Amino acid sequence: MTSGQPTNPSNDLLRRLGRALRKPGLPRSSVFTGDPGVYAYSVHPDDPALLIREDEAGTQTVGVIRNGRFRPGRSGR
């Protein structure tokens, strides 16, 4: 064994994860990697029954999840 504290990869990972989680949100580059069909989803601020789907170009579509698929449209009920 060498002198000093042994390194543990999980400790390093947890430390970096803690630093990343201190800031709200995720950078767009971590969500959109250039793959087609990748979307970011968020809850609509005025109606929690609705979702907002955003594509890489920034286009937002309001809709609901029905039968496991996103369905555009404002009528979620």
C-alpha positions in Angstrom: 0.0 0.0 0.0 1.2 3.5 -0.7 1.2 6.3 1.8 -1.8 8.5 1.8 -5.4 7.8 1.2 -6.3 5.2 -1.4 -8.3 6.5 -4.3 -11.8 5.2 -4.8 -13.5 5.8 -8.2 -17.0 5.9 -6.6 -16.0 8.7 -4.3 -14.8 10.8 -7.2 -18.0 10.1 -9.2 -20.1 11.1 -6.2 -18.2 14.3 -5.7 -18.6 15.2 -9.4 -22.3 14.3 -9.3 -22.8 16.5 -6.2 -21.2 19.4 -8.0 -23.4 19.0 -11.1 -26.6 18.7 -9.1 -26.0 21.9 -7.2 -27.1 23.8 -10.4 -30.7 23.5 -11.5 -31.4 22.1 -15.0 -29.3 20.4 -17.5 -27.2 21.9 -20.3 -28.8 21.4 -23.7 -25.7 19.6 -24.9 -26.3 16.8 -22.5 -29.9 16.2 -23.7 -29.5 16.9 -27.4 -26.6 14.9 -28.9 -27.5 15.2 -32.6 -29.5 12.0 -32.7 -32.8 12.5 -34.4 -36.0 11.8 -32.4 -34.5 13.0 -29.1 -36.9 15.3 -27.1 -36.8 17.0 -23.8 -40.1 16.9 -21.8 -41.3 19.3 -19.1 -44.5 19.9 -17.2 -46.6 22.8 -18.6 -46.3 25.7 -16.1 -50.1 26.6 -16.2 -51.5 23.0 -16.3 -49.7 20.1 -14.7 -51.8 17.7 -16.8 -50.0 18.8 -19.9 -46.4 18.3 -21.1 -44.2 20.4 -23.3 -42.0 18.5 -25.8 -39.0 20.3 -27.1 -36.8 19.2 -30.0 -33.2 20.1 -30.6 -34.2 23.2 -32.7 -36.1 24.6 -29.8 -39.6 23.9 -31.2 -42.0 23.3 -28.3 -45.2 21.2 -28.7 -47.9 21.0 -25.9 -49.6 17.6 -25.5 -50.2 14.6 -23.3 -48.9 11.1 -22.9 -51.7 8.6 -23.9 -51.1 4.9 -24.3 -47.4 5.4 -23.8 -47.0 7.9 -26.7 -46.9 11.7 -26.8 -50.0 13.1 -28.3 -49.9 16.8 -29.4 -52.9 18.9 -28.4 -54.2 20.9 -25.4 -57.0 18.6 -24.4 -55.6 16.3 -21.8 -58.9 15.4 -20.2 
